Amino acid sequence: QVQLVESGGGLVQAGGSLKLSCAASGRTFSTYAMGWFRQAPGKEREFVGVITWSGGSTYYADSVKGRFTISRDNAKNTVYLQMNSLKPEDTAVYYCNRLYNQVTWGQGTQVTVSS
């Protein structure tokens, strides 16, 4: 069973940066496009961005385009989310999962951006 473990969150001032990691178990990690998602208090989970299985292409939500970058290391079964120029509205719990055929969600990692 695939397990997802997100890490790297924390408290940062507006304009700062954080890099999140998502470690996945299982031998099929490298065959799936992986996405990052977030859920702010009182709101539904929303899509942040996705990276193809090879890492050759990425796509981002308009709200984070130009500020966030997704990368992956298939040898380590890990996908990353580099977040720059953070804004208070980026405050949320961040999750990773397959874009399709999603597995059980991990616990996520909290990102809090203070103004």
TORDO-341501 format. One record per residue: x, y, z of N, C-alpha, C, O in turn. Coordinates in nm, 4 decimals, always signed. Example, Ala and Ser with C-alpha at 12.3 -4.5 7.8 and 13.67 -1.06 7.14 Angstrom:
// residues 2
+----------+----------+----------+----------+----------+----------+----------+----------+----------+----------+----------+----------+
!     n_xx !     n_yy !     n_zz !    ca_xx !    ca_yy !    ca_zz !     c_xx !     c_yy !     c_zz !     o_xx !     o_yy !     o_zz !
+----------+----------+----------+----------+----------+----------+----------+----------+----------+----------+----------+----------+
!  +1.3190 !  -0.5690 !  +0.7800 !  +1.2300 !  -0.4500 !  +0.7800 !  +1.3200 !  -0.3300 !  +0.7800 !  +1.4236 !  -0.3319 !  +0.8465 !
!  +1.2850 !  -0.2250 !  +0.7080 !  +1.3670 !  -0.1060 !  +0.7140 !  +1.2900 !  +0.0030 !  +0.7870 !  +1.3409 !  +0.1138 !  +0.8039 !
+----------+----------+----------+----------+----------+----------+----------+----------+----------+----------+----------+----------+
END
This chain:
// residues 115
+----------+----------+----------+----------+----------+----------+----------+----------+----------+----------+----------+----------+
!     n_xx !     n_yy !     n_zz !    ca_xx !    ca_yy !    ca_zz !     c_xx !     c_yy !     c_zz !     o_xx !     o_yy !     o_zz !
+----------+----------+----------+----------+----------+----------+----------+----------+----------+----------+----------+----------+
!  +0.0838 !  -0.1183 !  +0.0000 !  +0.0000 !  +0.0000 !  +0.0000 !  +0.0878 !  +0.1239 !  +0.0000 !  +0.1812 !  +0.1354 !  +0.0794 !
!  +0.0568 !  +0.2165 !  -0.0901 !  +0.1363 !  +0.3382 !  -0.0996 !  +0.1077 !  +0.4292 !  +0.0179 !  -0.0076 !  +0.4507 !  +0.0554 !
!  +0.2134 !  +0.4817 !  +0.0748 !  +0.2005 !  +0.5805 !  +0.1811 !  +0.2716 !  +0.7085 !  +0.1399 !  +0.3776 !  +0.7051 !  +0.0773 !
!  +0.2119 !  +0.8207 !  +0.1757 !  +0.2661 !  +0.9521 !  +0.1429 !  +0.2965 !  +1.0267 !  +0.2721 !  +0.2120 !  +1.0346 !  +0.3612 !
!  +0.4163 !  +1.0810 !  +0.2821 !  +0.4565 !  +1.1547 !  +0.4020 !  +0.5113 !  +1.2905 !  +0.3590 !  +0.6170 !  +1.3000 !  +0.2966 !
!  +0.4370 !  +1.3944 !  +0.3938 !  +0.4786 !  +1.5307 !  +0.3625 !  +0.5560 !  +1.5912 !  +0.4793 !  +0.5297 !  +1.5601 !  +0.5954 !
!  +0.6513 !  +1.6775 !  +0.4471 !  +0.7308 !  +1.7434 !  +0.5503 !  +0.7853 !  +1.8751 !  +0.4976 !  +0.7791 !  +1.9038 !  +0.3780 !
!  +0.8389 !  +1.9547 !  +0.5899 !  +0.9041 !  +2.0784 !  +0.5502 !  +0.8247 !  +2.2045 !  +0.5767 !  +0.8739 !  +2.3147 !  +0.5525 !
!  +0.7035 !  +2.1904 !  +0.6257 !  +0.6233 !  +2.3083 !  +0.6540 !  +0.6748 !  +2.3854 !  +0.7734 !  +0.7678 !  +2.3423 !  +0.8417 !
!  +0.6136 !  +2.4997 !  +0.7977 !  +0.6532 !  +2.5812 !  +0.9113 !  +0.5928 !  +2.7186 !  +0.9050 !  +0.5033 !  +2.7456 !  +0.8250 !
!  +0.6426 !  +2.8049 !  +0.9900 !  +0.5971 !  +2.9439 !  +0.9972 !  +0.7008 !  +3.0319 !  +0.9279 !  +0.8201 !  +3.0239 !  +0.9570 !
!  +0.6542 !  +3.1147 !  +0.8371 !  +0.7449 !  +3.2011 !  +0.7621 !  +0.6774 !  +3.3361 !  +0.7403 !  +0.5549 !  +3.3443 !  +0.7317 !
!  +0.7566 !  +3.4400 !  +0.7316 !  +0.7027 !  +3.5728 !  +0.7044 !  +0.6698 !  +3.5878 !  +0.5565 !  +0.7278 !  +3.5206 !  +0.4712 !
!  +0.5772 !  +3.6756 !  +0.5285 !  +0.5432 !  +3.7047 !  +0.3891 !  +0.6691 !  +3.7446 !  +0.3118 !  +0.7519 !  +3.8219 !  +0.3600 !
!  +0.6810 !  +3.6901 !  +0.1915 !  +0.7981 !  +3.7135 !  +0.1094 !  +0.9051 !  +3.6076 !  +0.1248 !  +1.0004 !  +3.6027 !  +0.0470 !
!  +0.8895 !  +3.5223 !  +0.2256 !  +0.9872 !  +3.4186 !  +0.2514 !  +0.9684 !  +3.2961 !  +0.1638 !  +0.8850 !  +3.2940 !  +0.0733 !
!  +1.0479 !  +3.1940 !  +0.1931 !  +1.0485 !  +3.0712 !  +0.1142 !  +1.0453 !  +2.9482 !  +0.2032 !  +1.0909 !  +2.9502 !  +0.3175 !
!  +0.9910 !  +2.8424 !  +0.1483 !  +0.9933 !  +2.7103 !  +0.2119 !  +1.0043 !  +2.6062 !  +0.1019 !  +0.9623 !  +2.6285 !  -0.0116 !
!  +1.0617 !  +2.4920 !  +0.1379 !  +1.0661 !  +2.3793 !  +0.0448 !  +1.0032 !  +2.2585 !  +0.1124 !  +1.0515 !  +2.2112 !  +0.2153 !
!  +0.8972 !  +2.2104 !  +0.0548 !  +0.8278 !  +2.0938 !  +0.1065 !  +0.8757 !  +1.9679 !  +0.0354 !  +0.9176 !  +1.9711 !  -0.0803 !
!  +0.8681 !  +1.8581 !  +0.1077 !  +0.9028 !  +1.7280 !  +0.0506 !  +0.7862 !  +1.6322 !  +0.0697 !  +0.7093 !  +1.6436 !  +0.1652 !
!  +0.7747 !  +1.5386 !  -0.0218 !  +0.6748 !  +1.4328 !  -0.0121 !  +0.7432 !  +1.3020 !  -0.0469 !  +0.7833 !  +1.2791 !  -0.1610 !
!  +0.7557 !  +1.2171 !  +0.0533 !  +0.8175 !  +1.0864 !  +0.0327 !  +0.7080 !  +0.9818 !  +0.0154 !  +0.6144 !  +0.9737 !  +0.0949 !
!  +0.7218 !  +0.9028 !  -0.0891 !  +0.6210 !  +0.8007 !  -0.1197 !  +0.6826 !  +0.6625 !  -0.1119 !  +0.7952 !  +0.6402 !  -0.1563 !
!  +0.6082 !  +0.5714 !  -0.0556 !  +0.6520 !  +0.4322 !  -0.0555 !  +0.6007 !  +0.3646 !  -0.1816 !  +0.5134 !  +0.4185 !  -0.2497 !
!  +0.6529 !  +0.2492 !  -0.2127 !  +0.6028 !  +0.1761 !  -0.3281 !  +0.6931 !  +0.1885 !  -0.4498 !  +0.7605 !  +0.2897 !  -0.4693 !
!  +0.6930 !  +0.0852 !  -0.5299 !  +0.7835 !  +0.0804 !  -0.6440 !  +0.7271 !  +0.1455 !  -0.7684 !  +0.7968 !  +0.1542 !  -0.8695 !
!  +0.6033 !  +0.1915 !  -0.7645 !  +0.5417 !  +0.2488 !  -0.8839 !  +0.5423 !  +0.4010 !  -0.8842 !  +0.4823 !  +0.4634 !  -0.9717 !
!  +0.6094 !  +0.4604 !  -0.7872 !  +0.6098 !  +0.6069 !  -0.7745 !  +0.6456 !  +0.6744 !  -0.9047 !  +0.5793 !  +0.7695 !  -0.9462 !
!  +0.7501 !  +0.6259 !  -0.9695 !  +0.8025 !  +0.6944 !  -1.0878 !  +0.7112 !  +0.6838 !  -1.2097 !  +0.7377 !  +0.7483 !  -1.3111 !
!  +0.6060 !  +0.6052 !  -1.2027 !  +0.5166 !  +0.5902 !  -1.3177 !  +0.3965 !  +0.6843 !  -1.3124 !  +0.3147 !  +0.6854 !  -1.4044 !
!  +0.3853 !  +0.7626 !  -1.2066 !  +0.2687 !  +0.8490 !  -1.1885 !  +0.3046 !  +0.9970 !  -1.1893 !  +0.4083 !  +1.0384 !  -1.1373 !
!  +0.2160 !  +1.0752 !  -1.2498 !  +0.2227 !  +1.2197 !  -1.2304 !  +0.1853 !  +1.2481 !  -1.0862 !  +0.0916 !  +1.1884 !  -1.0330 !
!  +0.2573 !  +1.3380 !  -1.0232 !  +0.2332 !  +1.3702 !  -0.8821 !  +0.1898 !  +1.5153 !  -0.8676 !  +0.2451 !  +1.6057 !  -0.9303 !
!  +0.0910 !  +1.5346 !  -0.7844 !  +0.0396 !  +1.6687 !  -0.7630 !  +0.0589 !  +1.7164 !  -0.6205 !  +0.0718 !  +1.6371 !  -0.5273 !
!  +0.0604 !  +1.8463 !  -0.6061 !  +0.0540 !  +1.9108 !  -0.4751 !  -0.0825 !  +1.9775 !  -0.4630 !  -0.1350 !  +2.0338 !  -0.5590 !
!  -0.1377 !  +1.9698 !  -0.3442 !  -0.2682 !  +2.0259 !  -0.3143 !  -0.2591 !  +2.0972 !  -0.1793 !  -0.1653 !  +2.0745 !  -0.1028 !
!  -0.3551 !  +2.1817 !  -0.1509 !  -0.3556 !  +2.2491 !  -0.0208 !  -0.4982 !  +2.2715 !  +0.0253 !  -0.5917 !  +2.2792 !  -0.0544 !
!  -0.5115 !  +2.2817 !  +0.1561 !  -0.6429 !  +2.3070 !  +0.2149 !  -0.6279 !  +2.4100 !  +0.3246 !  -0.5617 !  +2.3864 !  +0.4256 !
!  -0.6898 !  +2.5232 !  +0.3035 !  -0.6907 !  +2.6299 !  +0.4031 !  -0.8081 !  +2.6090 !  +0.4978 !  -0.9048 !  +2.5416 !  +0.4624 !
!  -0.8008 !  +2.6660 !  +0.6178 !  -0.9104 !  +2.6490 !  +0.7141 !  -1.0441 !  +2.6924 !  +0.6562 !  -1.0570 !  +2.8023 !  +0.6022 !
!  -1.1430 !  +2.6053 !  +0.6680 !  -1.2761 !  +2.6387 !  +0.6221 !  -1.2964 !  +2.6311 !  +0.4716 !  -1.4028 !  +2.6667 !  +0.4209 !
!  -1.1954 !  +2.5853 !  +0.4007 !  -1.2054 !  +2.5772 !  +0.2553 !  -1.1819 !  +2.4349 !  +0.2073 !  -1.1281 !  +2.3510 !  +0.2796 !
!  -1.2234 !  +2.4095 !  +0.0833 !  -1.2005 !  +2.2788 !  +0.0250 !  -1.0551 !  +2.2648 !  -0.0200 !  -0.9858 !  +2.3637 !  -0.0436 !
!  -1.0115 !  +2.1408 !  -0.0310 !  -0.8778 !  +2.1153 !  -0.0823 !  -0.8701 !  +2.1638 !  -0.2275 !  -0.9621 !  +2.1431 !  -0.3066 !
!  -0.7586 !  +2.2286 !  -0.2600 !  -0.7447 !  +2.2802 !  -0.3956 !  -0.6134 !  +2.2358 !  -0.4586 !  -0.5159 !  +2.2059 !  -0.3896 !
!  -0.6137 !  +2.2325 !  -0.5884 !  -0.4974 !  +2.1945 !  -0.6659 !  -0.3945 !  +2.3068 !  -0.6665 !  -0.4282 !  +2.4240 !  -0.6834 !
!  -0.2675 !  +2.2684 !  -0.6475 !  -0.1580 !  +2.3659 !  -0.6507 !  -0.0753 !  +2.3503 !  -0.7776 !  -0.0470 !  +2.4481 !  -0.8469 !
!  -0.0372 !  +2.2274 !  -0.8072 !  +0.0441 !  +2.2034 !  -0.9257 !  +0.0698 !  +2.0551 !  -0.9442 !  +0.0375 !  +1.9740 !  -0.8574 !
!  +0.1279 !  +2.0204 !  -1.0577 !  +0.1524 !  +1.8803 !  -1.0906 !  +0.2819 !  +1.8692 !  -1.1691 !  +0.3227 !  +1.9620 !  -1.2390 !
!  +0.3456 !  +1.7535 !  -1.1560 !  +0.4651 !  +1.7222 !  -1.2331 !  +0.4446 !  +1.5863 !  -1.2978 !  +0.3936 !  +1.4938 !  -1.2345 !
!  +0.4843 !  +1.5742 !  -1.4243 !  +0.4687 !  +1.4478 !  -1.4941 !  +0.5609 !  +1.3410 !  -1.4363 !  +0.6511 !  +1.3710 !  -1.3581 !
!  +0.5373 !  +1.2167 !  -1.4756 !  +0.6123 !  +1.1058 !  -1.4174 !  +0.7618 !  +1.1212 !  -1.4396 !  +0.8413 !  +1.0807 !  -1.3549 !
!  +0.8008 !  +1.1786 !  -1.5511 !  +0.9430 !  +1.1931 !  -1.5828 !  +1.0028 !  +1.3203 !  -1.5253 !  +1.1248 !  +1.3364 !  -1.5213 !
!  +0.9168 !  +1.4098 !  -1.4812 !  +0.9652 !  +1.5392 !  -1.4352 !  +0.9846 !  +1.6385 !  -1.5477 !  +1.0326 !  +1.7496 !  -1.5250 !
!  +0.9481 !  +1.6001 !  -1.6684 !  +0.9730 !  +1.6857 !  -1.7827 !  +0.8784 !  +1.8023 !  -1.7975 !  +0.9103 !  +1.9011 !  -1.8637 !
!  +0.7623 !  +1.7914 !  -1.7364 !  +0.6629 !  +1.8986 !  -1.7485 !  +0.5977 !  +1.9249 !  -1.6142 !  +0.5796 !  +1.8349 !  -1.5322 !
!  +0.5628 !  +2.0512 !  -1.5944 !  +0.4903 !  +2.0914 !  -1.4746 !  +0.3766 !  +2.1846 !  -1.5149 !  +0.3786 !  +2.2464 !  -1.6213 !
!  +0.2792 !  +2.1926 !  -1.4278 !  +0.1644 !  +2.2816 !  -1.4498 !  +0.1203 !  +2.3324 !  -1.3139 !  +0.1178 !  +2.2579 !  -1.2159 !
!  +0.0851 !  +2.4626 !  -1.3093 !  +0.0534 !  +2.5246 !  -1.1808 !  -0.0792 !  +2.5981 !  -1.1852 !  -0.1224 !  +2.6465 !  -1.2898 !
!  -0.1420 !  +2.6051 !  -1.0707 !  -0.2582 !  +2.6907 !  -1.0554 !  -0.2144 !  +2.8361 !  -1.0725 !  -0.1011 !  +2.8722 !  -1.0408 !
!  -0.3049 !  +2.9178 !  -1.1227 !  -0.2714 !  +3.0585 !  -1.1468 !  -0.2265 !  +3.1291 !  -1.0197 !  -0.1438 !  +3.2201 !  -1.0248 !
!  -0.2802 !  +3.0880 !  -0.9072 !  -0.2509 !  +3.1558 !  -0.7811 !  -0.1055 !  +3.1392 !  -0.7366 !  -0.0564 !  +3.2179 !  -0.6557 !
!  -0.0364 !  +3.0376 !  -0.7886 !  +0.1014 !  +3.0119 !  -0.7449 !  +0.2015 !  +3.0191 !  -0.8598 !  +0.3223 !  +3.0098 !  -0.8379 !
!  +0.1522 !  +3.0354 !  -0.9802 !  +0.2393 !  +3.0354 !  -1.0987 !  +0.3445 !  +3.1446 !  -1.0864 !  +0.3132 !  +3.2590 !  -1.0535 !
!  +0.4684 !  +3.1087 !  -1.1130 !  +0.5787 !  +3.2026 !  -1.1047 !  +0.6414 !  +3.2119 !  -0.9667 !  +0.7478 !  +3.2718 !  -0.9505 !
!  +0.5766 !  +3.1535 !  -0.8675 !  +0.6289 !  +3.1569 !  -0.7296 !  +0.6654 !  +3.0175 !  -0.6795 !  +0.7600 !  +3.0024 !  -0.6022 !
!  +0.5926 !  +2.9171 !  -0.7222 !  +0.6139 !  +2.7799 !  -0.6755 !  +0.6751 !  +2.6961 !  -0.7882 !  +0.6464 !  +2.7169 !  -0.9061 !
!  +0.7597 !  +2.6013 !  -0.7487 !  +0.8224 !  +2.5110 !  -0.8448 !  +0.8186 !  +2.3684 !  -0.7912 !  +0.8587 !  +2.3422 !  -0.6777 !
!  +0.7701 !  +2.2773 !  -0.8741 !  +0.7647 !  +2.1362 !  -0.8361 !  +0.8779 !  +2.0625 !  -0.9066 !  +0.9059 !  +2.0860 !  -1.0241 !
!  +0.9418 !  +1.9735 !  -0.8326 !  +1.0451 !  +1.8868 !  -0.8890 !  +1.0301 !  +1.7487 !  -0.8266 !  +0.9552 !  +1.7303 !  -0.7307 !
!  +1.1013 !  +1.6536 !  -0.8815 !  +1.0923 !  +1.5181 !  -0.8258 !  +1.2249 !  +1.4462 !  -0.8451 !  +1.3027 !  +1.4765 !  -0.9356 !
!  +1.2477 !  +1.3500 !  -0.7568 !  +1.3645 !  +1.2620 !  -0.7656 !  +1.3106 !  +1.1192 !  -0.7577 !  +1.2824 !  +1.0685 !  -0.6491 !
!  +1.2968 !  +1.0561 !  -0.8720 !  +1.2366 !  +0.9216 !  -0.8744 !  +1.3244 !  +0.8184 !  -0.8060 !  +1.2742 !  +0.7173 !  -0.7568 !
!  +1.4532 !  +0.8421 !  -0.8021 !  +1.5424 !  +0.7486 !  -0.7326 !  +1.5158 !  +0.7490 !  -0.5825 !  +1.5403 !  +0.6499 !  -0.5137 !
!  +1.4656 !  +0.8609 !  -0.5331 !  +1.4360 !  +0.8742 !  -0.3899 !  +1.2862 !  +0.8652 !  -0.3611 !  +1.2442 !  +0.8793 !  -0.2463 !
!  +1.2052 !  +0.8417 !  -0.4652 !  +1.0596 !  +0.8375 !  -0.4462 !  +1.0089 !  +0.9636 !  -0.3756 !  +0.9242 !  +0.9559 !  -0.2866 !
!  +1.0605 !  +1.0769 !  -0.4152 !  +1.0285 !  +1.2023 !  -0.3470 !  +0.9934 !  +1.3109 !  -0.4474 !  +1.0567 !  +1.3239 !  -0.5522 !
!  +0.8919 !  +1.3880 !  -0.4134 !  +0.8542 !  +1.5050 !  -0.4921 !  +0.8649 !  +1.6270 !  -0.4016 !  +0.8382 !  +1.6196 !  -0.2817 !
!  +0.9040 !  +1.7386 !  -0.4604 !  +0.9318 !  +1.8608 !  -0.3839 !  +0.8429 !  +1.9753 !  -0.4315 !  +0.7960 !  +1.9781 !  -0.5453 !
!  +0.8220 !  +2.0689 !  -0.3402 !  +0.7517 !  +2.1928 !  -0.3743 !  +0.8317 !  +2.3091 !  -0.3171 !  +0.8318 !  +2.3323 !  -0.1962 !
!  +0.8993 !  +2.3812 !  -0.4045 !  +0.9722 !  +2.5014 !  -0.3636 !  +0.8769 !  +2.6193 !  -0.3711 !  +0.8204 !  +2.6482 !  -0.4765 !
!  +0.8596 !  +2.6860 !  -0.2602 !  +0.7654 !  +2.7977 !  -0.2521 !  +0.8414 !  +2.9247 !  -0.2208 !  +0.9051 !  +2.9355 !  -0.1160 !
!  +0.8351 !  +3.0201 !  -0.3105 !  +0.9006 !  +3.1493 !  -0.2934 !  +0.7968 !  +3.2602 !  -0.2896 !  +0.6816 !  +3.2406 !  -0.3281 !
!  +0.8386 !  +3.3751 !  -0.2435 !  +0.7502 !  +3.4934 !  -0.2372 !  +0.6167 !  +3.4575 !  -0.1735 !  +0.5104 !  +3.4897 !  -0.2264 !
!  +0.6240 !  +3.3916 !  -0.0614 !  +0.5020 !  +3.3435 !  +0.0043 !  +0.4139 !  +3.4588 !  +0.0504 !  +0.4616 !  +3.5653 !  +0.0896 !
!  +0.2839 !  +3.4336 !  +0.0442 !  +0.1825 !  +3.5319 !  +0.0835 !  +0.0977 !  +3.4729 !  +0.1954 !  +0.0887 !  +3.3509 !  +0.2090 !
!  +0.0358 !  +3.5589 !  +0.2753 !  -0.0523 !  +3.5066 !  +0.3815 !  -0.1598 !  +3.4130 !  +0.3269 !  -0.1993 !  +3.3187 !  +0.3955 !
!  -0.2073 !  +3.4367 !  +0.2069 !  -0.3116 !  +3.3510 !  +0.1496 !  -0.2600 !  +3.2134 !  +0.1086 !  -0.3387 !  +3.1275 !  +0.0689 !
!  -0.1295 !  +3.1915 !  +0.1176 !  -0.0743 !  +3.0578 !  +0.0945 !  -0.0833 !  +2.9701 !  +0.2191 !  -0.0515 !  +2.8513 !  +0.2139 !
!  -0.1259 !  +3.0276 !  +0.3296 !  -0.1397 !  +2.9510 !  +0.4529 !  -0.2398 !  +2.8377 !  +0.4346 !  -0.3547 !  +2.8602 !  +0.3965 !
!  -0.1947 !  +2.7161 !  +0.4621 !  -0.2780 !  +2.5974 !  +0.4410 !  -0.1996 !  +2.4742 !  +0.4851 !  -0.0803 !  +2.4812 !  +0.5146 !
!  -0.2697 !  +2.3621 !  +0.4887 !  -0.2034 !  +2.2325 !  +0.4995 !  -0.1786 !  +2.1832 !  +0.3576 !  -0.2696 !  +2.1798 !  +0.2749 !
!  -0.0551 !  +2.1454 !  +0.3310 !  -0.0157 !  +2.1035 !  +0.1975 !  -0.0029 !  +1.9520 !  +0.1907 !  +0.0524 !  +1.8880 !  +0.2801 !
!  -0.0553 !  +1.8968 !  +0.0825 !  -0.0562 !  +1.7525 !  +0.0610 !  -0.0013 !  +1.7204 !  -0.0777 !  -0.0052 !  +1.8034 !  -0.1685 !
!  +0.0494 !  +1.5993 !  -0.0918 !  +0.0820 !  +1.5486 !  -0.2245 !  -0.0017 !  +1.4239 !  -0.2495 !  -0.0468 !  +1.3576 !  -0.1561 !
!  -0.0210 !  +1.3941 !  -0.3753 !  -0.0897 !  +1.2707 !  -0.4131 !  -0.0732 !  +1.2519 !  -0.5629 !  -0.0343 !  +1.3440 !  -0.6347 !
!  -0.1031 !  +1.1330 !  -0.6083 !  -0.1074 !  +1.1104 !  -0.7514 !  -0.2124 !  +1.2019 !  -0.8126 !  -0.3127 !  +1.2335 !  -0.7486 !
!  -0.1896 !  +1.2442 !  -0.9355 !  -0.2914 !  +1.3244 !  -1.0007 !  -0.4131 !  +1.2380 !  -1.0334 !  -0.5271 !  +1.2822 !  -1.0193 !
!  -0.3880 !  +1.1161 !  -1.0766 !  -0.4949 !  +1.0208 !  -1.1051 !  -0.4736 !  +0.8967 !  -1.0190 !  -0.3634 !  +0.8731 !  -0.9696 !
!  -0.5788 !  +0.8178 !  -1.0014 !  -0.5717 !  +0.6977 !  -0.9177 !  -0.5128 !  +0.7307 !  -0.7816 !  -0.4182 !  +0.6670 !  -0.7352 !
!  -0.5710 !  +0.8317 !  -0.7194 !  -0.5168 !  +0.8798 !  -0.5927 !  -0.5241 !  +0.7724 !  -0.4851 !  -0.6144 !  +0.6888 !  -0.4819 !
!  -0.4251 !  +0.7789 !  -0.3977 !  -0.4173 !  +0.6882 !  -0.2842 !  -0.4595 !  +0.7635 !  -0.1582 !  -0.4944 !  +0.8815 !  -0.1629 !
!  -0.4553 !  +0.6928 !  -0.0463 !  -0.4940 !  +0.7550 !  +0.0796 !  -0.4074 !  +0.8783 !  +0.1060 !  -0.2852 !  +0.8729 !  +0.0918 !
!  -0.4699 !  +0.9875 !  +0.1439 !  -0.3973 !  +1.1115 !  +0.1697 !  -0.3098 !  +1.0974 !  +0.2940 !  -0.3472 !  +1.0309 !  +0.3907 !
!  -0.1927 !  +1.1611 !  +0.2899 !  -0.1073 !  +1.1659 !  +0.4066 !  -0.1588 !  +1.2672 !  +0.5073 !  -0.2700 !  +1.3184 !  +0.4945 !
!  -0.0774 !  +1.2952 !  +0.6067 !  -0.1198 !  +1.3878 !  +0.7118 !  -0.1011 !  +1.5334 !  +0.6706 !  -0.1547 !  +1.6243 !  +0.7340 !
!  -0.0258 !  +1.5542 !  +0.5656 !  -0.0007 !  +1.6901 !  +0.5198 !  +0.1033 !  +1.7605 !  +0.6057 !  +0.1464 !  +1.7084 !  +0.7085 !
!  +0.1426 !  +1.8785 !  +0.5626 !  +0.2355 !  +1.9608 !  +0.6385 !  +0.1841 !  +2.1042 !  +0.6406 !  +0.1467 !  +2.1597 !  +0.5373 !
!  +0.1828 !  +2.1629 !  +0.7594 !  +0.1233 !  +2.2962 !  +0.7778 !  +0.2205 !  +2.4051 !  +0.7327 !  +0.3374 !  +2.4056 !  +0.7714 !
!  +0.1716 !  +2.4948 !  +0.6524 !  +0.2456 !  +2.6140 !  +0.6127 !  +0.1676 !  +2.7350 !  +0.6609 !  +0.0503 !  +2.7520 !  +0.6277 !
!  +0.2329 !  +2.8179 !  +0.7385 !  +0.1699 !  +2.9398 !  +0.7894 !  +0.2555 !  +3.0586 !  +0.7487 !  +0.3744 !  +3.0642 !  +0.7798 !
!  +0.1945 !  +3.1529 !  +0.6794 !  +0.2639 !  +3.2714 !  +0.6325 !  +0.2077 !  +3.3919 !  +0.7058 !  +0.0895 !  +3.4239 !  +0.6938 !
!  +0.2931 !  +3.4578 !  +0.7812 !  +0.2498 !  +3.5749 !  +0.8585 !  +0.2725 !  +3.7023 !  +0.7779 !  +0.3658 !  +3.7125 !  +0.6982 !
!  +0.1852 !  +3.7974 !  +0.8011 !  +0.1951 !  +3.9250 !  +0.7275 !  +0.2851 !  +4.0237 !  +0.7987 !  +0.3044 !  +4.1355 !  +0.7507 !
+----------+----------+----------+----------+----------+----------+----------+----------+----------+----------+----------+----------+
END
